[in-house]
Amino acid sequence: MSKLLLTLLVGALLAAGCASERVILLPSADGRPGVVIVRDQSGEVLLNQPYAGTVRRAGSVSGYQSSAEEINERFADTLAALPARAVSYTVYFESGSSDTLTSESLLEFDKVKADLAKRPAGEIRVIGHTDRVGSIQSNDAFSLKRAAAVRELLIGAGVKLEVIETAGRGEREPLVATEDEVAEAKNRRVEISVR
């Protein structure tokens, strides 16, 4: 799954003896609002602000605006049961290397390990990238080697192989756009998504 901009809290509630269903839009980790459209046979409601919600009763959906305080109080147990939000890290490689992280990235990898210690059932996506020096084919292979090197570091940190997904994107998704054959340190990277 790509980076998640929002989280939905869906709970079935019994209210006044009749079943109801709620959808509440929670803010993303960075606070930006997402958008959700709740549709059914009676129409649709657009949720585009944090803590906007819908309730469906007796076949009718209506919208309302709540607050962080109300949601935290009313759904404290549900919120506490949600898994931790996905976190992304980026580590960079020395020029021409498929297995040597920069000194700054070694410190960043320590943060990854600390985060993993808090997520016993985590899923990890490791995506390797290169700059535009070399052929597309060689950069595809090189990006996979970088992803594999980070996978091995994660395994060395105690992560089980079966929770790690690796991929290589070669030079296709640069952070900094360059001409062909231009070395760019920010493009020699591996992105680590921890969910």
KEKE-3310 file (N, C-alpha, C; in steps of 0.2 Angstrom, whole numbers, plus 5000, padded with zeros to 4 digits):
npx = (5004:5003:5009:5000:4987:4977:4967:4954:4941:4930:4916:4904:4889:4877:4863:4850:4843:4843:4852:4867:4879:4896:4907:4922:4933:4950:4964:4979:4996:5004:4995:4988:4973:4962:4952:4936:4922:4907:4895:4879:4863:4854:4861:4876:4890:4902:4918:4930:4937:4947:4941:4928:4912:4901:4885:4875:4858:4843:4843:4847:4860:4869:4879:4891:4901:4914:4926:4943:4944:4932:4931:4943:4938:4926:4929:4940:4945:4945:4953:4965:4967:4971:4983:5000:5004:5010:5028:5040:5057:5073:5088:5104:5117:5134:5143:5143:5142:5134:5131:5136:5132:5130:5138:5128:5117:5119:5116:5102:5097:5098:5087:5077:5079:5075:5062:5056:5057:5047:5036:5030:5023:5026:5026:5037:5043:5055:5063:5074:5084:5093:5105:5107:5118:5125:5118:5100:5097:5108:5106:5094:5097:5106:5099:5091:5101:5104:5092:5092:5103:5100:5089:5096:5103:5092:5087:5098:5096:5086:5074:5061:5063:5051:5043:5048:5047:5055:5060:5066:5069:5077:5083:5071:5063:5068:5073:5079:5078:5088:5100:5104:5117:5122:5128:5120:5118:5107:5098:5103:5098:5088:5072:5063:5049:5039:5026)
npy = (4994:5011:5026:5030:5042:5045:5038:5027:5026:5014:5009:4998:5002:5001:5010:5016:5005:5002:4997:5005:5013:5020:5031:5039:5052:5052:5062:5063:5057:5068:5078:5083:5084:5071:5063:5056:5048:5044:5032:5027:5019:5029:5041:5052:5057:5069:5068:5078:5085:5083:5073:5074:5065:5052:5045:5031:5027:5017:5016:5028:5040:5052:5067:5074:5085:5082:5082:5082:5079:5074:5062:5055:5053:5046:5035:5029:5016:5009:5017:5015:5002:5002:4999:5005:5019:5019:5022:5030:5029:5035:5029:5032:5028:5026:5033:5023:5011:4996:4992:5000:5011:5028:5038:5046:5039:5027:5031:5035:5022:5016:5023:5016:5003:5005:5009:4997:4989:4992:4988:4973:4965:4970:4975:4977:4987:4988:4998:5000:5012:5021:5033:5042:5037:5025:5011:5008:4995:4990:4999:4995:4982:4986:4993:4983:4976:4985:4986:4973:4973:4981:4974:4963:4969:4973:4960:4956:4964:4957:4956:4946:4937:4934:4945:4956:4965:4967:4978:4985:5000:5006:5019:5026:5033:5047:5057:5069:5077:5074:5075:5061:5051:5059:5060:5059:5061:5060:5052:5040:5028:5020:5017:5014:5007:5006:4997)
npz = (5000:4996:5003:5017:5018:5026:5039:5042:5054:5057:5065:5071:5080:5093:5095:5104:5102:5088:5074:5069:5059:5058:5050:5052:5048:5051:5055:5044:5048:5046:5048:5037:5028:5022:5010:5009:5002:5007:5001:4998:4994:4998:4995:4995:5006:5008:5016:5021:5030:5045:5057:5052:5050:5046:5050:5049:5049:5049:5035:5030:5027:5036:5038:5049:5060:5070:5084:5089:5103:5106:5099:5103:5117:5115:5107:5113:5117:5105:5097:5104:5100:5087:5075:5075:5065:5048:5045:5036:5031:5024:5018:5013:5000:4998:4984:4970:4977:4982:4995:5005:5017:5019:5032:5039:5036:5043:5056:5054:5051:5064:5070:5063:5067:5081:5080:5074:5085:5092:5085:5085:5076:5063:5046:5032:5019:5007:4996:4983:4975:4962:4955:4939:4933:4922:4914:4911:4913:4921:4932:4937:4942:4951:4960:4966:4972:4982:4989:4994:5002:5012:5017:5022:5032:5040:5044:5051:5062:5068:5062:5054:5039:5032:5033:5026:5011:4996:4983:4967:4959:4951:4941:4939:4948:4953:4967:4965:4950:4936:4922:4910:4915:4926:4942:4957:4974:4982:4975:4976:4985:4998:5001:5016:5022:5036:5043)
capx = (5000:5007:5009:4993:4986:4971:4965:4946:4938:4923:4913:4896:4887:4870:4861:4843:4839:4843:4859:4870:4886:4899:4913:4925:4940:4955:4969:4985:5001:5007:4990:4984:4966:4961:4945:4932:4915:4903:4889:4874:4857:4851:4865:4883:4892:4909:4921:4936:4940:4948:4935:4921:4910:4894:4881:4869:4853:4837:4844:4849:4866:4870:4886:4892:4908:4916:4932:4948:4943:4926:4933:4947:4935:4921:4932:4947:4947:4946:4959:4971:4968:4973:4991:5004:5004:5016:5033:5045:5064:5077:5095:5108:5123:5140:5144:5146:5141:5127:5131:5139:5128:5133:5138:5122:5112:5119:5112:5095:5096:5097:5080:5073:5079:5071:5055:5055:5057:5040:5031:5032:5020:5026:5027:5042:5044:5062:5063:5080:5085:5100:5105:5106:5124:5125:5112:5094:5097:5112:5103:5088:5100:5110:5094:5089:5106:5104:5087:5094:5108:5096:5085:5101:5104:5086:5087:5103:5093:5081:5067:5060:5063:5045:5039:5051:5046:5060:5059:5071:5066:5082:5084:5065:5059:5073:5071:5081:5078:5095:5101:5107:5124:5123:5128:5116:5118:5100:5095:5106:5094:5083:5066:5061:5042:5038:5019)
capy = (5000:5017:5030:5031:5049:5045:5032:5027:5022:5012:5005:4997:5004:5000:5016:5017:4999:5001:4997:5011:5013:5027:5032:5045:5053:5054:5066:5059:5058:5074:5083:5085:5081:5066:5064:5050:5049:5038:5032:5021:5020:5036:5047:5052:5062:5070:5069:5081:5088:5079:5072:5074:5059:5050:5040:5028:5024:5016:5017:5035:5043:5060:5069:5078:5087:5080:5085:5077:5078:5070:5056:5052:5051:5041:5029:5028:5009:5007:5020:5011:4995:5003:4998:5011:5022:5018:5027:5029:5031:5034:5028:5034:5024:5029:5032:5016:5006:4993:4989:5004:5017:5034:5038:5049:5034:5022:5034:5034:5015:5015:5025:5011:4997:5007:5009:4990:4986:4994:4985:4966:4962:4975:4974:4981:4987:4990:4999:5002:5017:5023:5039:5040:5035:5018:5009:5007:4988:4989:5002:4990:4977:4989:4995:4977:4974:4990:4984:4967:4975:4984:4968:4959:4973:4972:4953:4956:4968:4953:4956:4940:4938:4934:4952:4961:4964:4971:4979:4989:5005:5008:5026:5028:5038:5051:5063:5075:5076:5075:5072:5055:5050:5063:5057:5063:5057:5059:5047:5033:5028:5014:5019:5009:5009:5001:4997)
capz = (5000:4996:5010:5019:5020:5031:5043:5043:5059:5056:5070:5072:5086:5094:5098:5105:5100:5081:5072:5066:5057:5058:5047:5054:5045:5056:5051:5043:5053:5046:5049:5031:5028:5017:5007:5009:5000:5009:4997:4998:4990:4999:4993:4997:5010:5007:5022:5019:5036:5050:5062:5049:5050:5044:5053:5045:5053:5046:5028:5029:5029:5037:5040:5055:5061:5077:5086:5092:5110:5107:5096:5108:5122:5114:5104:5116:5116:5098:5095:5107:5097:5080:5074:5074:5058:5044:5045:5031:5032:5018:5019:5006:4999:4995:4977:4967:4982:4983:5002:5010:5019:5022:5040:5042:5035:5048:5061:5052:5052:5071:5071:5060:5072:5087:5078:5073:5092:5095:5081:5084:5070:5057:5039:5030:5012:5006:4989:4981:4969:4959:4951:4932:4930:4920:4910:4914:4915:4927:4938:4939:4946:4957:4965:4969:4977:4988:4993:4997:5007:5018:5019:5026:5039:5044:5046:5056:5068:5071:5058:5051:5032:5029:5034:5022:5004:4993:4976:4965:4955:4947:4941:4937:4953:4957:4971:4961:4942:4933:4915:4910:4917:4931:4948:4962:4980:4985:4971:4978:4991:4999:5006:5020:5025:5042:5044)
cpx = (5004:5006:5002:4992:4981:4970:4957:4945:4931:4921:4906:4894:4879:4868:4853:4839:4840:4851:4861:4877:4889:4905:4916:4932:4944:4960:4975:4990:5004:5001:4986:4978:4966:4954:4942:4925:4912:4896:4885:4868:4853:4855:4872:4884:4900:4912:4928:4939:4942:4942:4928:4919:4903:4891:4875:4864:4847:4838:4846:4856:4866:4877:4886:4900:4909:4923:4937:4946:4937:4928:4938:4943:4930:4924:4939:4949:4949:4952:4966:4972:4971:4981:4994:5004:5011:5021:5038:5052:5068:5084:5098:5114:5128:5140:5147:5145:5134:5126:5134:5135:5132:5133:5131:5117:5113:5116:5105:5093:5095:5090:5076:5073:5075:5064:5052:5054:5050:5034:5032:5029:5020:5027:5032:5043:5050:5062:5070:5080:5092:5099:5105:5113:5124:5118:5106:5094:5102:5110:5098:5092:5103:5105:5091:5094:5106:5098:5089:5099:5105:5092:5090:5102:5098:5085:5093:5101:5087:5074:5067:5060:5056:5040:5042:5050:5051:5058:5065:5067:5071:5083:5077:5061:5064:5070:5073:5082:5085:5095:5104:5114:5126:5123:5124:5115:5111:5096:5098:5104:5090:5078:5064:5054:5040:5030:5018)
cpy = (5006:5021:5032:5039:5050:5038:5033:5023:5020:5007:5004:4998:5002:5006:5016:5011:4998:5001:5003:5010:5019:5026:5039:5046:5056:5058:5061:5060:5065:5080:5085:5081:5076:5067:5057:5052:5043:5038:5026:5023:5027:5042:5046:5058:5063:5072:5072:5085:5083:5079:5073:5066:5058:5045:5037:5025:5023:5018:5024:5037:5050:5061:5074:5080:5086:5084:5080:5075:5073:5063:5052:5050:5045:5035:5027:5021:5007:5010:5017:5005:4996:5001:5005:5013:5020:5024:5025:5032:5030:5034:5029:5029:5028:5028:5026:5010:5003:4991:4994:5010:5022:5034:5041:5043:5028:5025:5034:5027:5013:5017:5019:5005:4999:5007:5002:4987:4987:4991:4977:4963:4966:4971:4979:4981:4991:4991:5003:5007:5018:5030:5037:5038:5027:5017:5008:5000:4987:4993:4998:4985:4980:4991:4989:4975:4979:4988:4977:4968:4977:4978:4964:4963:4973:4965:4953:4960:4964:4953:4949:4941:4938:4941:4957:4959:4969:4972:4984:4994:5008:5016:5030:5033:5042:5056:5069:5073:5078:5073:5065:5056:5055:5060:5062:5059:5056:5054:5040:5031:5021:5017:5013:5011:5003:5002:4992)
cpz = (5000:5003:5011:5021:5025:5034:5044:5050:5058:5062:5070:5079:5087:5098:5098:5102:5092:5079:5068:5064:5056:5054:5049:5051:5050:5052:5050:5048:5052:5046:5043:5031:5022:5014:5007:5007:5003:5005:4999:4994:4992:4997:4995:5002:5009:5014:5019:5024:5041:5055:5059:5049:5047:5049:5049:5050:5049:5038:5026:5031:5030:5040:5046:5056:5069:5079:5089:5099:5110:5104:5101:5114:5121:5111:5107:5115:5109:5095:5097:5103:5090:5080:5073:5066:5055:5045:5040:5033:5025:5021:5012:5006:4996:4987:4974:4971:4982:4991:5007:5011:5020:5029:5042:5041:5040:5054:5060:5053:5059:5073:5069:5065:5078:5086:5077:5080:5095:5091:5080:5078:5064:5051:5036:5022:5011:4998:4987:4975:4968:4956:4944:4929:4928:4916:4914:4917:4921:4933:4941:4944:4952:4962:4969:4974:4983:4992:4997:5003:5013:5021:5024:5033:5043:5048:5052:5063:5071:5068:5054:5043:5029:5029:5030:5015:5001:4985:4974:4959:4950:4947:4939:4942:4957:4962:4968:4954:4940:4925:4916:4912:4922:4938:4953:4968:4983:4981:4973:4985:4992:5003:5010:5023:5030:5043:5050)
residu = (MET:SER:LYS:LEU:LEU:LEU:THR:LEU:LEU:VAL:GLY:ALA:LEU:LEU:ALA:ALA:GLY:CYS:ALA:SER:GLU:ARG:VAL:ILE:LEU:LEU:PRO:SER:ALA:ASP:GLY:ARG:PRO:GLY:VAL:VAL:ILE:VAL:ARG:ASP:GLN:SER:GLY:GLU:VAL:LEU:LEU:ASN:GLN:PRO:TYR:ALA:GLY:THR:VAL:ARG:ARG:ALA:GLY:SER:VAL:SER:GLY:TYR:GLN:SER:SER:ALA:GLU:GLU:ILE:ASN:GLU:ARG:PHE:ALA:ASP:THR:LEU:ALA:ALA:LEU:PRO:ALA:ARG:ALA:VAL:SER:TYR:THR:VAL:TYR:PHE:GLU:SER:GLY:SER:SER:ASP:THR:LEU:THR:SER:GLU:SER:LEU:LEU:GLU:PHE:ASP:LYS:VAL:LYS:ALA:ASP:LEU:ALA:LYS:ARG:PRO:ALA:GLY:GLU:ILE:ARG:VAL:ILE:GLY:HIS:THR:ASP:ARG:VAL:GLY:SER:ILE:GLN:SER:ASN:ASP:ALA:PHE:SER:LEU:LYS:ARG:ALA:ALA:ALA:VAL:ARG:GLU:LEU:LEU:ILE:GLY:ALA:GLY:VAL:LYS:LEU:GLU:VAL:ILE:GLU:THR:ALA:GLY:ARG:GLY:GLU:ARG:GLU:PRO:LEU:VAL:ALA:THR:GLU:ASP:GLU:VAL:ALA:GLU:ALA:LYS:ASN:ARG:ARG:VAL:GLU:ILE:SER:VAL:ARG)
# end
